[in-house]
């Protein structure tokens, strides 16, 4: 048996999960960094919240192109070959965000560059590795790879505040880039599989009816199941995106200081970890649609909380926990449902497209909600709309049939 057909050892799998967790955490937290930077960027350059958040909207509408391209590459080439140069691109793209001037177009241009460059360490690549090497405990494995982001999310407001104090607003993104390079290159170099082709390791003993969706990629994209999932994730992303970018300003508007708001954000990260690990474990035990429906309901409860109850530090901390649980669950749901309903051969394409729709929801809502606040001075009306959207997403999910049975192999 040659190198390209040897299955991974348990220790190699653990190393791969560690590298994936670190990379997904660093690559996926840029929107949380933006949330922490909204006020300092506005104070420094005179930009409105809506104008600043529009960069995330631009980024989200680019994601269908970058994510699908990366997904197709992941379905064809070894992930390691894509990720290592992708790290360099991500670092340069992040650093470019520190080169903006008071002209708002420079902010948008830098974010376009960052979006393209950052796709080289997309979660698509790392979750692709996980679904290929795990089936029996796939839910928990995916959750473990995705859970690392919770640690960074909880500390980003404090990290950004400390960096801003040290190097100023313009120096925050270059400093983040330098730290990211060190944290990314070491685990990815050491632990990502070196095989020329790894896709057959998890697929070679599985029936085609389980691992391969019927028809070509057009049949997948046009299938009712895919379209319902796409709309559902678009709606859920809209609700999550509101909290990612606007939670810190919401807390400030409620009377909390920046330091208090940053302290509240510390609860989001651990809750994300619990949400992801808990959802992953539940996926391995209970019906897929039931687990996802419960996960989808969490951001709606957060919206209702904000509408009906005033915030102080204690209630804001409880709200942050609820939001964190929702943030953790939803990304896990995208990855798991992609692999369960459409198999692993086209996982890169399916996950890349669905996570793009989820990202469009995040980016579009972050901008529209910012504009709504700029116009009305309140978030209440949009929170009511978002609650209704989540309800529609849950109904779409429950209308799906059960996914194909998950073959129990030794991975």
C-alpha positions, -999 to +999 in steps of 0.1 A: +000+000+000+015+033-010+014+067+006-016+079-013-038+051+000-028+048+036-055+060+060-046+085+087-037+074+122-057+087+151-028+110+161-026+124+126-064+131+127-060+150+159-032+171+145-053+178+114-083+188+136-060+212+156-047+228+124-082+231+110-095+247+143-067+273+144-071+282+107-109+284+107-108+305+139-083+330+124-098+331+089-134+334+101-133+361+126-127+391+104-164+402+107-161+401+145-129+423+142-150+447+120-177+448+147-150+458+172-136+484+148-169+501+139-167+528+165-129+535+163-131+536+124-161+560+126-143+582+152-111+583+132-124+588+096-159+602+102-177+573+085-212+562+095-219+527+109-238+518+077-209+530+055-184+510+075-206+478+075-211+481+037-176+467+033-189+434+047-218+436+023-195+439-007-174+410+007-205+388+011-215+393-025-181+383-036-182+351-016-203+331-040-174+335-066-145+330-042-161+302-022-173+282-052-139+286-068-122+274-037-147+246-033-141+233-068-103+235-062-108+215-029-128+189-048-098+184-072-066+192-054-050+183-020-060+209+006-024+214+017-014+226-017-040+253-016-037+264+020+001+271+023+002+298-003-033+309+008-018+318+042+006+343+026-023+358+006-045+361+037-018+379+057-011+404+029-049+410+024-054+416+061-024+440+063-039+460+034-069+470+055-045+493+075-036+513+044-070+531+041-074+568+041-104+590+050-118+584+016-144+556+021-136+540-013-102+530+000-119+510+027-141+493+002-111+486-022-091+471+007-119+449+017-123+436-019-086+427-019-089+411+015-119+390+005-101+376-025-069+370-006-086+355+024-103+328+005-071+308+006-078+297+041-115+293+038-133+270+061-144+250+030-109+236+027-106+224+063-141+211+067-135+192+034-107+174+052-129+165+081-158+151+061-134+130+041-118+114+071-147+111+095-182+096+091-191+078+124-183+109+145-186+135+118-208+158+137-184+160+167-153+162+144-168+191+124-178+208+156-142+204+170-127+220+139-152+249+140-151+254+177-117+272+179-133+304+165-151+308+198-119+315+217-110+343+194-145+358+192-147+362+229-114+380+231-114+400+199-129+432+214-102+433+241-075+424+216-086+451+192-088+476+221-053+467+233-038+469+197-055+502+191-039+516+222-005+503+212-004+511+174-034+533+167-064+525+144-042+522+113-019+497+129-045+473+141-049+453+109-012+450+101-005+438+136-033+412+133-018+401+100+017+395+116+002+375+145-020+355+121+010+344+100+028+329+129-003+312+143-013+297+109+019+286+092+032+263+120+002+240+125-007+239+089+028+230+078+031+203+104-003+187+104-021+191+071-020+158+051+007+155+025-011+130+002-014+137-035-050+127-033-070+120-001-106+120-013-107+083-019-096+074+017-131+081+031-150+073-001-134+041-015-156+017+005-188+037+004-216+031-022-220+057-049-257+061-039-245+075-005-215+096-015-225+109-049-255+131-055-275+122-086-267+141-118-242+168-123-235+200-105-264+217-121-288+191-108-274+197-073-278+234-074-313+232-089-326+206-065-354+216-042-335+205-012-305+227-021-327+257-028-346+254+005-314+251+024-300+281+005-329+303+014-329+291+050-292+299+055-296+333+038-323+342+064-304+328+093-272+346+082-292+379+081-300+375+118-266+364+128-249+391+108-269+417+127-254+405+159-219+401+146-215+437+135-241+455+156-240+438+190-212+461+203-229+493+191-262+479+206-246+475+239-230+510+238-265+524+229-279+506+260-255+526+282-226+502+285-191+516+282-167+502+255-149+483+282-181+468+296-193+459+261-160+442+254-163+423+287-198+412+276-184+399+243-162+375+264-193+354+269-199+350+232-168+329+225-173+302+251-210+300+242-200+295+205-177+267+216-205+251+236-230+257+207-207+240+181-196+211+202-231+205+215-247+207+181-220+184+167-227+158+194-264+161+190-261+156+152-245+122+159-275+112+181-307+129+170-324+135+137-307+161+116-337+183+110-347+184+147-312+195+159-310+222+131-345+235+139-335+241+175-303+257+164-321+280+140-345+292+168-317+307+190-311+340+171-349+346+170-351+344+208-322+369+209-341+393+187-372+390+210-351+395+240-337+428+226-371+440+217-388+433+250-362+437+278-338+465+287-301+458+289-277+461+318-244+443+322-260+411+337-288+408+311-264+417+283-241+389+294-270+364+293-280+377+259-244+373+246-244+337+257-276+331+237-262+348+207-230+328+210-248+295+211-266+305+179-235+316+161-218+284+170-247+262+159-254+278+125-219+273+109-219+237+122-253+232+105-240+245+071-211+220+072-230+190+085-261+194+063-239+199+032-222+166+038-254+147+048-277+158+020-252+159-008-223+135+001-186+143+000-176+141-036-192+175-043-188+188-008-166+217-018-191+230-043-222+225-020-206+239+012-190+267-008-223+278-022-244+274+009-218+292+031-218+319+005-255+324+008-251+324+046-224+350+042-246+371+019-272+372+046-246+383+071-232+410+048-265+423+035-281+425+069-251+442+085-254+470+060-292+473+059-295+472+096-268+499+099-286+521+074-319+515+092-302+526+125-287+557+107-322+566+096-343+558+126-319+557+156-334+523+166-330+486+159-365+475+170-382+473+136-355+453+119-354+429+149-391+421+143-384+415+106-355+392+114-375+372+138-401+365+111-373+355+087-360+330+112-395+315+114-396+310+076-361+294+077-373+268+103-404+260+082-382+255+051-359+232+071-387+211+085-401+206+049-370+187+039-370+149+037-346+129+059-310+129+046-295+097+031-282+073+058-247+080+070-226+049+064-208+037+095-172+032+087-140+033+108-132+069+104 
